Amino acid sequence: MNEQKILLERDGPLSIVKFNDPKHMNAVDSVMRQQFAATMEQQLGDENVRAILLTGEGQSFCAGANLKDMFGEQSRGVVPDVGMSLRTFLNPTLVRIRESNKPVVAAVNGAAVGVGCGIALSADIVLVGRSGYFFQSFTRLGVVPDGGSSWTIPRLVGHGRAVAMMMLGEKIDAETAVNWGLAYRMFEDAELQKSARAMAARLANGPTLAYGRIKDMLRKSIVNSFAQQLEVEVANQVGAFSSSDCREGIAAFVEKREPAFRGL
């Protein structure tokens, strides 16, 4: 476990988490998945961290699972304990990302394949470089999507496109990804990391409690009726108006200055 398969950088209230195995396009092996789960648990639980940027070292975001690590040199007849890996390491992390009050931004540089695609799409805001792409590669191996893809993708692009992505296993380029709603914005490759970091830093210095309430409201909107969602809005708005950040935001508006939010 001495290998640093996950790099962590702190910039004030912003954490930058990087997949770090560029030789293998940041494919997830047993070391990386454990370090990723531990790092994200630590950062999501740190009250001094107010936003997280996920990206990949080198030319790829994450090229899915490292199959050589999963199967070893001899693949025939070997059945890895995929259920244990997903239930123990990946799935709890993805749930924490979704349920955390902290904004999570993904900067997709290059390949976001298989489980890497799922991880990228678990973020609140997804940015992509021009050479980036999303690839549901599972059926090429005779398996099915994981990493939350069967939940996130149909909600982002609709049922028909989700079926095509998953069954046909075709790469979705950056421009198409933005047009479909998989990603929010595309940047030139040379500008992606700088622009993603600036956006994530803006969120890290913003009204964290309000961001968390927005995430909660959007989660509930999936299953709520319109009337139920109106009540969710009322409850969250009442809470937001009682926050220190709200008082600061109002004061800054009256005084014609930029607010200095503290996430309280």
N, C-alpha and C positions, 0 to 999 in steps of 0.2 A: 504493500500500500504506500510505498515511498514515491511512486510516480504521481506527478501532479497532473491528473487528467482534467481537473477543473481549476481554472485560474480565477482568483477573486481580487478585485480592486475596489477600494473605497474612495469616493470623492465627496466628502461631507456626508449628506444624507442619502447619497446615491450609491448603490452597489452595482458593480459590473461583474457579471458571472459569464465566464467563457468556457466552452468546450475546448479541450486542449489535447488533441491528437491529430494534428494536421496531416501527418503521414498517412493516416487511414481515413482522411476526410471527416475526422471527428466522429467516427462510428462508435456506438456505445458498447463498451465491454464491461466486464464485471467490476473492474476498478472504477471506471467512470460513473457507472450507475450508482454505486454506493457513495462516491464523493459528491455527485450531483444532488442526491437525496439529502445528504448531511449538510451540504453547503446551503441549499435552498431552505431547509428547516431552520438553520441558524439565522439566515438573513431575513426570512419572513417573520421570525420570532424576535428580532432585535428592534426595540422601539426607536432606536436612533436611525434605522434605515427606513426611508419613506418612499423609495421607489427602487426598482431593480431593472437593469438592462441585461437581457440574455443575448449572447451572440457566440460566434465560433472563431477560433484562432485560425488564421490562414485563409484558404479559399473556399471553405465550406462552413455552413452552419452546423449540420449534423446529418451524416449519411445513413442514418438508421442503425440497426443492430450490427455489431461486429460478428459475422457468422462464424468465422474461424474460432473466435473466443467461445461462442455458444456451443459449437459442435466438436471442437478440437480438430485434429488432422483427419480423423476418420468420421465421416458424416453418416454413412449408411448404418441404419439400425439404432442410431443414438437419438434419444428424445430428451432434449433439455427441459428442465423444470421451469417452463415459461410462466406458469401460473404463480409460482413463488416469487419470481423476479418482478412481475408486474404488481402483484398484491403487496409485496414488502417494500419495494423501492419506488417504482414509478408512479403508480396510481395515487398513493397518499400525497406525493409531491404535487401532482397535477390538481388534486382537490384543494390542497393548501393554497396554490396559486389562485385558483378560482375564488376561494372563500376569503382570502386575505383582503384587508382594506387597502393594501398597498398596490399602486399601479405597477404592472409588469409590462415592459416593452421588449419585443423581440426584433432584433436586426438580422434579417436573413441574408447572409452573404454566401452566395453559391447554393449548394444542395441542401434542401430540407426534405429528407427522404424517409419513408416509413415512420418509425417512431419519432424521428427528428421532425417530421412534418407535424405530428401530433403535438409535440412539445412546443414548437413555434406557435401553433394555433391556439394553445392554451393561454397565451399572453393576452393582455387587454388591448394592446395596440401592436400591430404587426407591420414592420417596415421591411422593404426588400430592395436589394441592389439590382441593377439592370441585369446582371448575369445570374441572379438568384432564381430558383425554381422550387416548386412544390411537387412531390412525387409520391403517390400512393402505390408503392412497389410490391405490396404484399402478395397479390395473386400470381406474380411471377415466381413465387416460391410455393404456391399452392396453399397459402395461409390467408388470414383475414386481418383487417385493420385493428390496430390497438393505439394506445396513447391518446385515447379520447376522440380519435378522428371520426368515428361513426356518430358521435354526438355533435362535435363542433362543425364539421364540414357541411352537413345538410342545413344547419341553421345559418351558415354563412352564404352558401351558394345555391341552396334549394335542392330538393330531392333528386331531380333529374341529373344535374351536374355532379352531385355526390356519387350517384350510382355509376356514372360514366368514369369519374376519376378512379373509383375503387375497383371496378371490374376490368376496365380497359388498361389501367396502369400506364397512363400517359403523363408525361411531364407537363406541368402547367407553368409557363414562363411568367416572368415578373409582370409584364404589361397585362397579360390575361388575368393574373392573380388579382391585380388591383381592380380591373374591370368587373370581375366576378364577386369581389368583396372578401377574398381571402386575406388581402393585405390592404392597409390604409393608404400608403404612399410608396412610390418607387423613387429611388435616388440613383444617380450615377454611382458606379462602384466606388470611385475614389471619394465620394462625398457621404457614403452611407454611414460609416462609423461616427464621423463628426456630427452629422445631422441627427442620428439616433441618440447620441450622447447628449446633445443639446436639448432634445425633446424630453429625454428621461430626466435630465437635471431640472428642467422646468417643472416637471411633475413632482420631483423630489422636494422641491421648495414651495410647492403649492399646498392647498387646503386638504391634507391627507384624510381627515374624517369625512369630508364631503365626497372625496373620491371613493372611499369605502362604501358610503351610502349609495352612491351611483351604482357601484358594482352589485350591491345587494338588491337594489331596485330592478336592475336589468335581469338578474337571475330569477327573481320572483315573477317578472312580467311574462316569462315563458309559459307559466301554468295558470296565471291569474286571469280572471275576467277583467273587463275594463273597470267595473265598479270596485273590485278588489284592489286593482292597481292604483286607483285614485286614493284609496285609503292608505296604501303603502307610501304613496307620495306625501300625504299629510303627515304621517308618523315620522318619516325621515326628515321632512322639512321642519317640523317642530324641534326635532333633535338638533338639526343643523343650526337653527337660529339661536340655540342656547350655547353654541361653541365659542371658544375664544377667537377662533379664526373668523367667524362671522362678525364679531365685534370689530376685529382688526380690518376686515374687508370693508365694512360700512364706514369706519373712521377714515380709511385711506381714500374711499370714494369722496367723502365730504371734503377732505383736505387736499384732494386732487394730487395724490401721490401713489406710488406703487405699494401694494400691501406687502407686509413682511409676515407671511404665514409661518406658524410654528407646528402645524399639524395637531393642534389641540382644540 
